[in-house]
Amino acid sequence: MATIRDVAKKAGVSVATVSRVLNSNGYVNNETKKKVDEAIRQLNYKPNAVARSLYKKTSKTIGLIVPDIVNPFFPELARAVEDTAHKKGYNVFFCNTDENVEKEEHYLEILLQKYVDGVIVASNTLTAEKVKELNIPVVSIDRKITAEIPTVVVKNKEGAQKATSYLKEIGCERIAHLRGPHHIDNANERVDGYLEEVGSAPWFQSSYIADGNYVMKTAIQSTLELLERHPEIDGIFAANDVMAIGAIKAAHRIGKKVPEELAIIGFDGISMAEATTPELTTFAQPIYDMGTAVTDLLVKLIEKKPVERTFLELEVALIERESTRKQNNNKGGR
């Protein structure tokens, strides 16, 4: 492989001049620059990315930290981040923390050692103090950290309220909720939206809310327990699509027909929702748009470009499929 010294020798200039051309640092007249560029082309010289990072303290890379790669929401989000970063000339380091604080801190240290230019995080544990210590641009996706950190989320409470209202509109009279983890703010916002719609109903009991933890296996077991405890349930709003798919599986296991006897709606809009039987109705987050927006925001911060808004709250949209349909309103005695 050609070295920077080989380039300098062929172009008839010093190594320092080649370095200035490569790094666009300092004055080099056009004639000399052409000689260096031609030597680079002829020798097929590839600059050492690590050395350039050490010199410039920048790497044209960003970090993406997510809490759970098993949840299909995050790979779909990562695809959008990678696509957008690539178009803007950046590479992406992808890190999965498994909701583990020590693992998250370890990845942050590695990203700093790699001289990443900024980080996108979906985190429940990262603090404002830690972000400040990083001393590089950080933006949050899907979950809020603090008001000072630029963030891209969706209207979780409003979407949850609309999802629950939709079940009421199609005739459901006893609606349960599979909630996400208690320590995640978007899960709590979705509970609040559900309660806004049914919390004051005469039939409502707190036992209509069950922990699903955003995990399919947990949601299956919680749905089985819900339906055993409250056989009158005719609608379930799950706080993410993975749990909604678990609810469909649970209903199938006990012979309860979806949607004839039990309507189920999710929240996210992951591609897997179209692969279920029946296909899942959901309130979809604009996942790709979220990834694009958060990457645009980070790159602007890195490149010190003007940023109009540092808090983006995007809309969610109903996608009607087979897991919900008009219920029979003549249920007698309810």
BALOBA-1460 file (C-alpha; in Angstrom, 3 decimals):
// residues 334
<rec num="1" residu="m" x="0.000" y="0.000" z="0.000"/>
<rec num="2" residu="a" x="1.176" y="3.488" z="-0.843"/>
<rec num="3" residu="t" x="2.137" y="5.746" z="2.054"/>
<rec num="4" residu="i" x="1.928" y="9.502" z="2.478"/>
<rec num="5" residu="r" x="5.699" y="9.597" z="1.870"/>
<rec num="6" residu="d" x="5.206" y="7.853" z="-1.488"/>
<rec num="7" residu="v" x="2.649" y="10.487" z="-2.439"/>
<rec num="8" residu="a" x="4.980" y="13.306" z="-1.406"/>
<rec num="9" residu="k" x="7.876" y="11.834" z="-3.414"/>
<rec num="10" residu="k" x="5.794" y="11.357" z="-6.559"/>
<rec num="11" residu="a" x="4.311" y="14.853" z="-6.340"/>
<rec num="12" residu="g" x="7.698" y="16.387" z="-5.562"/>
<rec num="13" residu="v" x="6.504" y="18.033" z="-2.361"/>
<rec num="14" residu="s" x="6.945" y="17.597" z="1.367"/>
<rec num="15" residu="v" x="4.926" y="15.236" z="3.552"/>
<rec num="16" residu="a" x="3.600" y="18.309" z="5.366"/>
<rec num="17" residu="t" x="2.214" y="19.677" z="2.088"/>
<rec num="18" residu="v" x="0.428" y="16.392" z="1.346"/>
<rec num="19" residu="s" x="-0.986" y="16.467" z="4.869"/>
<rec num="20" residu="r" x="-2.302" y="19.989" z="4.337"/>
<rec num="21" residu="v" x="-4.035" y="18.892" z="1.136"/>
<rec num="22" residu="l" x="-5.556" y="15.818" z="2.762"/>
<rec num="23" residu="n" x="-6.796" y="17.722" z="5.779"/>
<rec num="24" residu="s" x="-7.712" y="20.978" z="3.994"/>
<rec num="25" residu="n" x="-5.591" y="22.644" z="6.646"/>
<rec num="26" residu="g" x="-3.376" y="25.566" z="5.649"/>
<rec num="27" residu="y" x="-2.612" y="27.189" z="2.316"/>
<rec num="28" residu="v" x="-1.540" y="25.152" z="-0.723"/>
<rec num="29" residu="n" x="-1.517" y="26.772" z="-4.154"/>
<rec num="30" residu="n" x="-3.713" y="25.233" z="-6.851"/>
<rec num="31" residu="e" x="-0.826" y="23.919" z="-8.970"/>
<rec num="32" residu="t" x="0.673" y="22.043" z="-6.041"/>
<rec num="33" residu="k" x="-2.717" y="20.733" z="-4.982"/>
<rec num="34" residu="k" x="-3.262" y="19.323" z="-8.487"/>
<rec num="35" residu="k" x="0.106" y="17.532" z="-8.330"/>
<rec num="36" residu="v" x="-0.768" y="15.992" z="-4.962"/>
<rec num="37" residu="d" x="-4.253" y="14.955" z="-6.105"/>
<rec num="38" residu="e" x="-2.803" y="13.347" z="-9.236"/>
<rec num="39" residu="a" x="-0.179" y="11.464" z="-7.210"/>
<rec num="40" residu="i" x="-2.921" y="10.212" z="-4.854"/>
<rec num="41" residu="r" x="-4.948" y="9.013" z="-7.849"/>
<rec num="42" residu="q" x="-2.028" y="7.281" z="-9.567"/>
<rec num="43" residu="l" x="-0.855" y="5.540" z="-6.406"/>
<rec num="44" residu="n" x="-4.420" y="4.750" z="-5.277"/>
<rec num="45" residu="y" x="-3.439" y="6.147" z="-1.894"/>
<rec num="46" residu="k" x="-5.914" y="5.606" z="0.967"/>
<rec num="47" residu="p" x="-5.382" y="7.911" z="3.965"/>
<rec num="48" residu="n" x="-5.068" y="6.178" z="7.312"/>
<rec num="49" residu="a" x="-8.434" y="6.875" z="8.953"/>
<rec num="50" residu="v" x="-7.118" y="6.215" z="12.457"/>
<rec num="51" residu="a" x="-4.198" y="8.576" z="12.013"/>
<rec num="52" residu="r" x="-6.449" y="11.275" z="10.608"/>
<rec num="53" residu="s" x="-8.810" y="10.863" z="13.559"/>
<rec num="54" residu="l" x="-5.940" y="11.282" z="15.984"/>
<rec num="55" residu="y" x="-4.743" y="14.369" z="14.155"/>
<rec num="56" residu="k" x="-8.064" y="16.082" z="13.566"/>
<rec num="57" residu="k" x="-9.897" y="14.707" z="16.650"/>
<rec num="58" residu="t" x="-12.763" y="13.862" z="14.286"/>
<rec num="59" residu="s" x="-13.683" y="10.757" z="12.349"/>
<rec num="60" residu="k" x="-16.819" y="11.397" z="10.266"/>
<rec num="61" residu="t" x="-18.505" y="8.734" z="12.383"/>
<rec num="62" residu="i" x="-21.398" y="8.810" z="14.816"/>
<rec num="63" residu="g" x="-22.495" y="6.372" z="17.488"/>
<rec num="64" residu="l" x="-25.979" y="4.890" z="17.784"/>
<rec num="65" residu="i" x="-26.831" y="3.357" z="21.160"/>
<rec num="66" residu="v" x="-30.073" y="1.374" z="21.520"/>
<rec num="67" residu="p" x="-31.434" y="-0.566" z="24.513"/>
<rec num="68" residu="d" x="-32.771" y="-3.734" z="22.860"/>
<rec num="69" residu="i" x="-31.809" y="-4.967" z="19.389"/>
<rec num="70" residu="v" x="-34.358" y="-7.807" z="19.719"/>
<rec num="71" residu="n" x="-37.192" y="-5.268" z="19.542"/>
<rec num="72" residu="p" x="-37.788" y="-4.788" z="15.769"/>
<rec num="73" residu="f" x="-38.418" y="-1.071" z="16.297"/>
<rec num="74" residu="f" x="-34.717" y="-0.408" z="16.845"/>
<rec num="75" residu="p" x="-33.265" y="-2.205" z="13.770"/>
<rec num="76" residu="e" x="-35.783" y="-0.307" z="11.631"/>
<rec num="77" residu="l" x="-34.711" y="2.922" z="13.313"/>
<rec num="78" residu="a" x="-31.036" y="2.020" z="12.836"/>
<rec num="79" residu="r" x="-31.601" y="1.526" z="9.110"/>
<rec num="80" residu="a" x="-32.907" y="5.080" z="8.785"/>
<rec num="81" residu="v" x="-30.011" y="6.481" z="10.822"/>
<rec num="82" residu="e" x="-27.460" y="4.611" z="8.713"/>
<rec num="83" residu="d" x="-29.066" y="5.647" z="5.412"/>
<rec num="84" residu="t" x="-29.186" y="9.307" z="6.403"/>
<rec num="85" residu="a" x="-25.688" y="9.348" z="7.899"/>
<rec num="86" residu="h" x="-24.245" y="7.754" z="4.752"/>
<rec num="87" residu="k" x="-25.818" y="10.420" z="2.547"/>
<rec num="88" residu="k" x="-24.175" y="13.071" z="4.718"/>
<rec num="89" residu="g" x="-20.752" y="11.434" z="4.606"/>
<rec num="90" residu="y" x="-20.796" y="9.785" z="8.046"/>
<rec num="91" residu="n" x="-20.398" y="6.183" z="9.163"/>
<rec num="92" residu="v" x="-22.279" y="4.670" z="12.105"/>
<rec num="93" residu="f" x="-21.049" y="2.602" z="15.059"/>
<rec num="94" residu="f" x="-24.011" y="0.551" z="16.331"/>
<rec num="95" residu="c" x="-24.176" y="-0.398" z="20.030"/>
<rec num="96" residu="n" x="-26.786" y="-2.507" z="21.862"/>
<rec num="97" residu="t" x="-26.885" y="-2.117" z="25.645"/>
<rec num="98" residu="d" x="-29.542" y="-4.677" z="26.652"/>
<rec num="99" residu="e" x="-30.799" y="-2.046" z="29.131"/>
<rec num="100" residu="n" x="-27.528" y="-2.522" z="31.051"/>
<rec num="101" residu="v" x="-25.986" y="0.621" z="32.586"/>
<rec num="102" residu="e" x="-22.452" y="-0.793" z="32.724"/>
<rec num="103" residu="k" x="-22.649" y="-1.913" z="29.097"/>
<rec num="104" residu="e" x="-23.900" y="1.539" z="28.082"/>
<rec num="105" residu="e" x="-21.013" y="3.265" z="29.879"/>
<rec num="106" residu="h" x="-18.548" y="0.828" z="28.291"/>
<rec num="107" residu="y" x="-19.825" y="1.642" z="24.806"/>
<rec num="108" residu="l" x="-19.669" y="5.365" z="25.477"/>
<rec num="109" residu="e" x="-16.003" y="5.015" z="26.456"/>
<rec num="110" residu="i" x="-15.258" y="3.063" z="23.279"/>
<rec num="111" residu="l" x="-17.055" y="5.620" z="21.114"/>
<rec num="112" residu="l" x="-15.028" y="8.430" z="22.682"/>
<rec num="113" residu="q" x="-11.808" y="6.497" z="22.056"/>
<rec num="114" residu="k" x="-12.843" y="6.181" z="18.400"/>
<rec num="115" residu="y" x="-13.268" y="9.966" z="18.220"/>
<rec num="116" residu="v" x="-16.882" y="9.749" z="17.106"/>
<rec num="117" residu="d" x="-18.221" y="13.176" z="16.249"/>
<rec num="118" residu="g" x="-21.545" y="12.700" z="18.055"/>
<rec num="119" residu="v" x="-23.913" y="10.122" z="19.512"/>
<rec num="120" residu="i" x="-27.585" y="9.215" z="19.089"/>
<rec num="121" residu="v" x="-28.982" y="7.481" z="22.164"/>
<rec num="122" residu="a" x="-32.184" y="5.715" z="23.119"/>
<rec num="123" residu="s" x="-31.541" y="5.394" z="26.833"/>
<rec num="124" residu="n" x="-33.380" y="5.161" z="30.133"/>
<rec num="125" residu="t" x="-30.267" y="5.566" z="32.250"/>
<rec num="126" residu="l" x="-28.062" y="8.216" z="30.646"/>
<rec num="127" residu="t" x="-28.020" y="11.370" z="32.760"/>
<rec num="128" residu="a" x="-27.570" y="14.997" z="31.779"/>
<rec num="129" residu="e" x="-24.347" y="15.062" z="33.834"/>
<rec num="130" residu="k" x="-22.903" y="12.137" z="31.878"/>
<rec num="131" residu="v" x="-23.875" y="13.732" z="28.572"/>
<rec num="132" residu="k" x="-22.071" y="16.923" z="29.598"/>
<rec num="133" residu="e" x="-18.942" y="14.914" z="30.438"/>
<rec num="134" residu="l" x="-18.855" y="13.417" z="26.937"/>
<rec num="135" residu="n" x="-18.143" y="16.869" z="25.492"/>
<rec num="136" residu="i" x="-19.520" y="15.948" z="22.058"/>
<rec num="137" residu="p" x="-22.993" y="16.494" z="20.564"/>
<rec num="138" residu="v" x="-25.602" y="14.027" z="21.862"/>
<rec num="139" residu="v" x="-29.207" y="13.681" z="20.741"/>
<rec num="140" residu="s" x="-31.921" y="11.453" z="22.180"/>
<rec num="141" residu="i" x="-34.355" y="9.330" z="20.184"/>
<rec num="142" residu="d" x="-37.610" y="7.695" z="21.364"/>
<rec num="143" residu="r" x="-36.961" y="8.603" z="25.018"/>
<rec num="144" residu="k" x="-36.366" y="11.931" z="26.748"/>
<rec num="145" residu="i" x="-33.336" y="12.466" z="28.958"/>
<rec num="146" residu="t" x="-33.605" y="16.148" z="29.907"/>
<rec num="147" residu="a" x="-34.995" y="19.280" z="28.295"/>
<rec num="148" residu="e" x="-31.435" y="20.459" z="27.552"/>
<rec num="149" residu="i" x="-30.661" y="17.488" z="25.292"/>
<rec num="150" residu="p" x="-32.025" y="17.656" z="21.723"/>
<rec num="151" residu="t" x="-34.712" y="14.988" z="21.328"/>
<rec num="152" residu="v" x="-36.912" y="13.302" z="18.719"/>
<rec num="153" residu="v" x="-40.011" y="11.463" z="19.979"/>
<rec num="154" residu="v" x="-43.645" y="10.942" z="19.010"/>
<rec num="155" residu="k" x="-46.884" y="12.034" z="20.662"/>
<rec num="156" residu="n" x="-47.084" y="8.978" z="22.902"/>
<rec num="157" residu="k" x="-49.930" y="10.039" z="25.182"/>
<rec num="158" residu="e" x="-52.059" y="11.375" z="22.347"/>
<rec num="159" residu="g" x="-51.457" y="8.264" z="20.256"/>
<rec num="160" residu="a" x="-52.353" y="5.971" z="23.156"/>
<rec num="161" residu="q" x="-55.526" y="7.922" z="23.797"/>
<rec num="162" residu="k" x="-56.490" y="7.649" z="20.133"/>
<rec num="163" residu="a" x="-55.759" y="3.910" z="20.096"/>
<rec num="164" residu="t" x="-58.002" y="3.334" z="23.116"/>
<rec num="165" residu="s" x="-60.686" y="5.605" z="21.690"/>
<rec num="166" residu="y" x="-60.567" y="3.667" z="18.431"/>
<rec num="167" residu="l" x="-61.326" y="0.437" z="20.293"/>
<rec num="168" residu="k" x="-64.317" y="2.137" z="21.917"/>
<rec num="169" residu="e" x="-65.506" y="3.406" z="18.547"/>
<rec num="170" residu="i" x="-65.550" y="-0.074" z="17.028"/>
<rec num="171" residu="g" x="-67.688" y="-1.342" z="19.917"/>
<rec num="172" residu="c" x="-65.285" y="-2.577" z="22.599"/>
<rec num="173" residu="e" x="-66.708" y="-2.112" z="26.113"/>
<rec num="174" residu="r" x="-64.015" y="-3.605" z="28.360"/>
<rec num="175" residu="i" x="-60.566" y="-2.504" z="27.233"/>
<rec num="176" residu="a" x="-57.355" y="-3.712" z="28.864"/>
<rec num="177" residu="h" x="-53.846" y="-2.358" z="28.489"/>
<rec num="178" residu="l" x="-50.510" y="-4.161" z="28.156"/>
<rec num="179" residu="r" x="-48.033" y="-1.609" z="29.395"/>
<rec num="180" residu="g" x="-44.301" y="-1.137" z="28.884"/>
<rec num="181" residu="p" x="-41.640" y="-0.969" z="31.628"/>
<rec num="182" residu="h" x="-42.373" y="1.418" z="34.502"/>
<rec num="183" residu="h" x="-38.973" y="3.118" z="34.222"/>
<rec num="184" residu="i" x="-39.437" y="4.161" z="30.584"/>
<rec num="185" residu="d" x="-41.130" y="7.514" z="30.065"/>
<rec num="186" residu="n" x="-42.815" y="6.642" z="26.766"/>
<rec num="187" residu="a" x="-44.435" y="3.604" z="28.402"/>
<rec num="188" residu="n" x="-45.800" y="5.811" z="31.183"/>
<rec num="189" residu="e" x="-47.093" y="8.334" z="28.652"/>
<rec num="190" residu="r" x="-48.955" y="5.560" z="26.845"/>
<rec num="191" residu="v" x="-50.516" y="4.400" z="30.105"/>
<rec num="192" residu="d" x="-51.621" y="7.986" z="30.733"/>
<rec num="193" residu="g" x="-53.253" y="8.115" z="27.304"/>
<rec num="194" residu="y" x="-55.114" y="4.884" z="27.967"/>
<rec num="195" residu="l" x="-56.293" y="6.125" z="31.377"/>
<rec num="196" residu="e" x="-57.389" y="9.427" z="29.885"/>
<rec num="197" residu="e" x="-59.872" y="7.475" z="27.798"/>
<rec num="198" residu="v" x="-61.135" y="4.787" z="30.205"/>
<rec num="199" residu="g" x="-59.820" y="5.620" z="33.686"/>
<rec num="200" residu="s" x="-63.112" y="7.152" z="34.815"/>
<rec num="201" residu="a" x="-65.338" y="4.475" z="33.266"/>
<rec num="202" residu="p" x="-67.563" y="2.700" z="35.846"/>
<rec num="203" residu="w" x="-66.210" y="-0.687" z="34.831"/>
<rec num="204" residu="f" x="-62.516" y="0.259" z="35.024"/>
<rec num="205" residu="q" x="-60.234" y="-1.441" z="37.544"/>
<rec num="206" residu="s" x="-56.485" y="-1.088" z="37.889"/>
<rec num="207" residu="s" x="-56.231" y="-4.827" z="37.215"/>
<rec num="208" residu="y" x="-57.153" y="-4.093" z="33.593"/>
<rec num="209" residu="i" x="-53.542" y="-2.888" z="33.216"/>
<rec num="210" residu="a" x="-50.909" y="-5.621" z="32.998"/>
<rec num="211" residu="d" x="-47.129" y="-5.491" z="32.668"/>
<rec num="212" residu="g" x="-45.843" y="-6.611" z="29.296"/>
<rec num="213" residu="n" x="-42.403" y="-4.925" z="29.527"/>
<rec num="214" residu="y" x="-42.266" y="-4.465" z="25.724"/>
<rec num="215" residu="v" x="-41.478" y="-8.208" z="25.473"/>
<rec num="216" residu="m" x="-43.545" y="-10.766" z="23.544"/>
<rec num="217" residu="k" x="-43.080" y="-13.668" z="25.973"/>
<rec num="218" residu="t" x="-44.097" y="-11.528" z="28.938"/>
<rec num="219" residu="a" x="-47.085" y="-10.169" z="27.004"/>
<rec num="220" residu="i" x="-48.323" y="-13.659" z="26.203"/>
<rec num="221" residu="q" x="-48.355" y="-14.645" z="29.867"/>
<rec num="222" residu="s" x="-49.879" y="-11.335" z="30.967"/>
<rec num="223" residu="t" x="-52.641" y="-11.628" z="28.370"/>
<rec num="224" residu="l" x="-53.494" y="-15.158" z="29.503"/>
<rec num="225" residu="e" x="-53.753" y="-13.906" z="33.089"/>
<rec num="226" residu="l" x="-55.791" y="-10.854" z="32.056"/>
<rec num="227" residu="l" x="-58.334" y="-12.925" z="30.159"/>
<rec num="228" residu="e" x="-58.592" y="-15.449" z="32.978"/>
<rec num="229" residu="r" x="-59.090" y="-12.681" z="35.553"/>
<rec num="230" residu="h" x="-61.400" y="-10.624" z="33.333"/>
<rec num="231" residu="p" x="-63.063" y="-12.852" z="30.735"/>
<rec num="232" residu="e" x="-65.263" y="-9.890" z="29.812"/>
<rec num="233" residu="i" x="-62.338" y="-8.089" z="28.144"/>
<rec num="234" residu="d" x="-63.148" y="-7.500" z="24.475"/>
<rec num="235" residu="g" x="-60.331" y="-5.123" z="23.541"/>
<rec num="236" residu="i" x="-56.616" y="-4.804" z="24.276"/>
<rec num="237" residu="f" x="-54.393" y="-1.825" z="23.624"/>
<rec num="238" residu="a" x="-50.763" y="-2.932" z="23.760"/>
<rec num="239" residu="a" x="-48.121" y="-0.238" z="24.184"/>
<rec num="240" residu="n" x="-45.972" y="-1.717" z="21.438"/>
<rec num="241" residu="d" x="-46.512" y="-4.046" z="18.497"/>
<rec num="242" residu="v" x="-44.356" y="-6.827" z="19.927"/>
<rec num="243" residu="m" x="-46.692" y="-7.104" z="22.935"/>
<rec num="244" residu="a" x="-49.749" y="-6.881" z="20.687"/>
<rec num="245" residu="i" x="-48.431" y="-9.836" z="18.689"/>
<rec num="246" residu="g" x="-47.976" y="-11.662" z="21.994"/>
<rec num="247" residu="a" x="-51.612" y="-10.888" z="22.857"/>
<rec num="248" residu="i" x="-52.749" y="-12.383" z="19.537"/>
<rec num="249" residu="k" x="-50.752" y="-15.531" z="20.259"/>
<rec num="250" residu="a" x="-52.252" y="-15.790" z="23.748"/>
<rec num="251" residu="a" x="-55.786" y="-15.406" z="22.424"/>
<rec num="252" residu="h" x="-55.138" y="-18.110" z="19.842"/>
<rec num="253" residu="r" x="-53.771" y="-20.398" z="22.560"/>
<rec num="254" residu="i" x="-57.062" y="-20.305" z="24.506"/>
<rec num="255" residu="g" x="-59.309" y="-20.351" z="21.450"/>
<rec num="256" residu="k" x="-60.461" y="-16.733" z="21.683"/>
<rec num="257" residu="k" x="-61.134" y="-15.358" z="18.208"/>
<rec num="258" residu="v" x="-59.397" y="-12.174" z="17.074"/>
<rec num="259" residu="p" x="-61.061" y="-9.862" z="16.198"/>
<rec num="260" residu="e" x="-64.524" y="-11.443" z="16.557"/>
<rec num="261" residu="e" x="-64.259" y="-11.859" z="20.343"/>
<rec num="262" residu="l" x="-61.209" y="-9.752" z="21.119"/>
<rec num="263" residu="a" x="-59.933" y="-6.701" z="19.236"/>
<rec num="264" residu="i" x="-56.206" y="-5.984" z="19.581"/>
<rec num="265" residu="i" x="-54.316" y="-2.840" z="18.649"/>
<rec num="266" residu="g" x="-50.608" y="-2.111" z="18.971"/>
<rec num="267" residu="f" x="-48.297" y="0.888" z="18.871"/>
<rec num="268" residu="d" x="-45.142" y="1.301" z="16.723"/>
<rec num="269" residu="g" x="-45.815" y="0.293" z="13.128"/>
<rec num="270" residu="i" x="-43.043" y="-2.295" z="12.763"/>
<rec num="271" residu="s" x="-42.943" y="-4.365" z="9.574"/>
<rec num="272" residu="m" x="-43.608" y="-7.574" z="11.515"/>
<rec num="273" residu="a" x="-47.150" y="-6.351" z="12.247"/>
<rec num="274" residu="e" x="-48.105" y="-7.246" z="8.672"/>
<rec num="275" residu="a" x="-46.839" y="-10.822" z="9.090"/>
<rec num="276" residu="t" x="-49.193" y="-11.855" z="11.891"/>
<rec num="277" residu="t" x="-52.433" y="-13.771" z="11.496"/>
<rec num="278" residu="p" x="-54.592" y="-11.777" z="11.687"/>
<rec num="279" residu="e" x="-52.531" y="-8.770" z="10.578"/>
<rec num="280" residu="l" x="-52.123" y="-6.262" z="13.383"/>
<rec num="281" residu="t" x="-53.893" y="-2.919" z="13.592"/>
<rec num="282" residu="t" x="-51.528" y="-0.360" z="15.062"/>
<rec num="283" residu="f" x="-50.853" y="3.278" z="15.719"/>
<rec num="284" residu="a" x="-47.656" y="3.666" z="13.751"/>
<rec num="285" residu="q" x="-44.701" y="5.811" z="14.649"/>
<rec num="286" residu="p" x="-42.979" y="7.280" z="11.571"/>
<rec num="287" residu="i" x="-39.897" y="5.185" z="12.355"/>
<rec num="288" residu="y" x="-37.901" y="6.057" z="9.250"/>
<rec num="289" residu="d" x="-38.728" y="9.749" z="9.571"/>
<rec num="290" residu="m" x="-37.621" y="9.639" z="13.218"/>
<rec num="291" residu="g" x="-34.257" y="8.159" z="12.241"/>
<rec num="292" residu="t" x="-33.811" y="10.726" z="9.492"/>
<rec num="293" residu="a" x="-34.767" y="13.639" z="11.744"/>
<rec num="294" residu="v" x="-32.504" y="12.632" z="14.621"/>
<rec num="295" residu="t" x="-29.528" y="12.110" z="12.306"/>
<rec num="296" residu="d" x="-30.120" y="15.451" z="10.562"/>
<rec num="297" residu="l" x="-30.248" y="17.108" z="13.960"/>
<rec num="298" residu="l" x="-27.022" y="15.497" z="15.164"/>
<rec num="299" residu="v" x="-25.090" y="16.323" z="11.989"/>
<rec num="300" residu="k" x="-26.172" y="19.963" z="12.202"/>
<rec num="301" residu="l" x="-24.891" y="20.102" z="15.781"/>
<rec num="302" residu="i" x="-21.622" y="18.435" z="14.790"/>
<rec num="303" residu="e" x="-21.099" y="20.813" z="11.884"/>
<rec num="304" residu="k" x="-22.229" y="23.794" z="13.961"/>
<rec num="305" residu="k" x="-25.058" y="24.636" z="11.602"/>
<rec num="306" residu="p" x="-28.223" y="26.463" z="12.700"/>
<rec num="307" residu="v" x="-30.844" y="24.269" z="14.363"/>
<rec num="308" residu="e" x="-34.410" y="25.569" z="14.295"/>
<rec num="309" residu="r" x="-35.867" y="23.160" z="16.848"/>
<rec num="310" residu="t" x="-34.179" y="20.902" z="19.371"/>
<rec num="311" residu="f" x="-37.348" y="19.077" z="20.431"/>
<rec num="312" residu="l" x="-39.328" y="17.274" z="17.736"/>
<rec num="313" residu="e" x="-42.564" y="15.490" z="18.647"/>
<rec num="314" residu="l" x="-43.897" y="13.655" z="15.602"/>
<rec num="315" residu="e" x="-47.428" y="12.426" z="14.917"/>
<rec num="316" residu="v" x="-48.535" y="8.802" z="14.985"/>
<rec num="317" residu="a" x="-51.065" y="7.413" z="12.520"/>
<rec num="318" residu="l" x="-53.674" y="4.645" z="12.602"/>
<rec num="319" residu="i" x="-53.063" y="1.672" z="10.324"/>
<rec num="320" residu="e" x="-56.208" y="-0.471" z="10.271"/>
<rec num="321" residu="r" x="-55.711" y="-4.179" z="9.665"/>
<rec num="322" residu="e" x="-57.435" y="-7.450" z="10.554"/>
<rec num="323" residu="s" x="-56.953" y="-7.577" z="14.345"/>
<rec num="324" residu="t" x="-59.752" y="-5.040" z="14.837"/>
<rec num="325" residu="r" x="-63.143" y="-4.683" z="13.269"/>
<rec num="326" residu="k" x="-66.622" y="-3.608" z="14.278"/>
<rec num="327" residu="q" x="-67.750" y="-5.468" z="17.377"/>
<rec num="328" residu="n" x="-71.265" y="-6.655" z="18.081"/>
<rec num="329" residu="n" x="-72.787" y="-3.903" z="20.242"/>
<rec num="330" residu="n" x="-75.678" y="-6.085" z="21.402"/>
<rec num="331" residu="k" x="-73.839" y="-7.729" z="24.259"/>
<rec num="332" residu="g" x="-76.657" y="-7.588" z="26.787"/>
<rec num="333" residu="g" x="-76.180" y="-6.943" z="30.476"/>
<rec num="334" residu="r" x="-72.900" y="-5.071" z="30.197"/>
